[in-house]
Structures are given as structure tokens and as C-alpha cells.
Amino acid sequence: MLLHWIWLAHRPGVNDRMKLKLLQHFQDPEDIYFADGESYRHVDSITPEAAEALRDKDLASAEAVLATCRQEGLHLLTIQDAAYPSKLKNIADPPILLYYKGNLPDFDALPMIGVVGTRKASAYGMQTAKRLGYQIAKCGGIVVSGMAYGIDGMAMSGALTAGQMTVGVLGCGADMVYPLSNRALFKDVESYGCILSEFAPGTQPVKWNFPKRNRIISGLSNGVLVVEAPEGSGALITANHALEQGRDVFVVPGNIDIPSFVGSNRLLRDGAIAVSSGWDILSEYEAQYPDKIHPENSPATQTAYPDEVLKVASEVEKPAVNREKTAKKSLLKEKLKKEPEKKAIDKEPPRPYIDLNDTLSKLSPDEKAIVTNLKDGERLVDDVIAETGMTTGKLLATLTMLELKGIIRRHPGKRISLK
């Protein structure tokens, strides 16, 4: 029964991992509810406090939540339902119950891209978020974000403009609009996508809910795009969740003199993938979704929000130079520095062993492990991670160094090879 799902989902002192253990042991929340106190002791990792909470069989609060769901038009999705996203189910601590409004996309059949960033975004950041949200959608991806003012809202607005559905993940009840200034966006997302939350209806948007919410944004996504993030921001928490969950992390390069880009640029230094268009992101999943995604040329100068909104955003910080022009020039310079890649029908042959041996002598142990793994040709990044035993973050950072040294080359579909 749904009542028992609600009862279990909101047991105080029972964390998400414990709930998973209980479901694995008892199979069903109804069985958990009717089990006696002694039975809980046989479940691995259940603490005395959790066992005590499970002995409380009062369903009054669950009945109140269910009544509110009916009144507010909220649907419930349990971790055992077929429509529950498999990517989210496979993280370490998935929510066992989600509340949602609108229409669920086919999470497993479509590329999902989390887009995050600061609320106090620059005009350049807001314009870029809107443009990339539009391009991601036009290329066949679905934008997943937190519905906040700033980068989140702009990316979702861009995706909606492209005619694609979006997914909003809240740090409060799915029946609440937060912030109130995004009321129109909420209505659009509800109409053309879905709004979901693990928190019971009526839950207020208190600050400690948002870091918990962020694991769902990354958990639903194939990769997470950080548009603009200062140090210590929630966007960086989401990026860290993404790395822990084995997701890709993409970053828009930002002006190094602007504090709100310090966190973003640090991610690039640590091995995140630099992007300047929606196709830069979606091309990584071309092999995984061959019939779902495609390149799409969209205007590079698409307006984000009305001029008055951009004016307010630009007042947050006033750099000494025009940040959009500076960013574009920076990207152009980097592009011009790169030598044009050779076009060939077949893959380039692997380097001769003697040349490879000479290269290995100049590398760090981690770099040697990766280069050795690539000596027989092009490989999937995930396979290299599995065979070298490196963490995702460490491997991505090492790949960046090898790329800068001109030793390896990245290919679409998360593939890499020696140059």
C-alpha cells in the first residue's frame, strides 16, 4: 500500500541506505511495517535508533500526506515501480519514494543532462545557461535542474523554448513554488515536463534540504554541466555527487578574474570536460543514444531573459571588462592554438613500442598506467577506469594532463586514444 511506502520513506532516524537494506530483507514496505521489533535486529546496519523508529506503527501522518497528494494532484513513484529511473536506482543512497507533478519522461531511454550553477549569476552566465539549455534540448537531451533563480532557471527556460520537456528537482515539497519569482517557470515545467521531490508535500525549503536534493539531480543524469559556480556553492556539491556516482562533469570556462567562476574553473583544473555548446555535451553520448540525439546549430547570441532581468544580474558583480566578450575571445584563442586534426577514414595506428617506451619514462605512475592501457588502440573511458583501478575524478584529472602534453586524444562517446 502507498501508506506503507510513505510511512517508511519518512521514518526519522532511518537513512536512505537503511531503507534499502530493509527493502532487500523484507521485500515490501508492508512487510516491514508488520514486522516485530526483534526482526529489525537481523537487518544489516540498522541502528537501535532506527529500530525504535520502525516500531512506531502510527499511520496518521502518512494518511495526511496521502490526502494532501490527492488534493494537490501529486503522484507517487516508488523505487519498485517500472518507471523509476534505473540510473537513480543504482546510486548508493537513492530515495525510495518520489512525489511528482506533470509527466515523467522515459528516463532510461533519453540522455539526461543536469545543469547547475549559482543563483547570483553574471549576465554572461545567465545568457550562457539559457543558450546551452536550448542547445541541449535541440540536440535531443533533457535538462534536469533545481528550479532555482539564476543558472538553474535559465537553463530550464532555454530547454522549454526549444520545445523539449524538462525535469525540476526540488529541495522542498513538490507542491511548493520556490522561489516565488519562478512561479511562471514552475507552471511551464509542470505542463511540459515534471517537477519531483523526495520531500513530503508541505516541506519547507530549508537550507539543509538542498545538498541532499543535489544527489538526485546528478543521479538522474548521464552528466552534469556546471555553468558558473563560486567556491563552496551547491553546484560544486552536485559536481562531487556526479563524480562519486560515475557521471561525467562538464564545465563552461569562465573569466578567471570573476569570483563566481572560481569553483567552475577549479573543476576544469581537476579534469572536468570544457564545453562551449550543447553538442559538446551530447556528442559524448552519441554511441549510447544513436537514434535519440543529433547535432543542432543554434544561434550563439540567443537572448536569455528580458533585458531588465539581465540588468539585475549584471549588477551583482561589475567586472572591469565585458565578461562575455572576454570569455568568447578566450575560447577563440584556445581554438586557434590547436592544430587542425587530420581527417582519416581509419584510426591512426598505435605508436611503435620503442616510441611508447620512451614516452612512459617521462610520465607519472598514473599517466603510465593510462598510456599503457591505450597502447593497443582506442578505449572507452569506463573500461580504462575499471582496468587501472583509479577513481573517476583522478582519472579525468590525469587525462587532462596527458591531453595538455599532447599524448592522448578524446573522441565522442567517452572514448580516448593515444595521438
Secondary structure, DSSP 4 states (H G I P E B T S, - for coil): -HHHHHHHHT-TT--HHHHHHHHHHHSSHHHHHHS-HHHHTTSTT--HHHHHHHT----HHHHHHHHHHHHHT-EEEETTSTTS-HHHHTSSS--SEEEEEE----TTTS-EEEEE--SS--HHHHHHHHHHHHHHHHTT-EEEE---TTHHHHHHHHHHHTT---EEE-SS-TT--SSGGGHHHHHHHHHHSEEEESSPTT----TTHHHHHHHHHHHH-SEEEE-S--TT-HHHHHHHHHHHTT-EEEE----TT-GGGHHHHHHHHTTPEE-SSHHHHHGGGTTTSTTT-------TT---S-HHHHHHHHTT---SS-HHHHHHHHHHHHHHHSPPPPP-SSPPPPPPHHHHHHHHTTS-HHHHHHHHHTTTS-EEHHHHHHHH---HHHHHHHHHHHHHTTSEEEETTTEEEE-
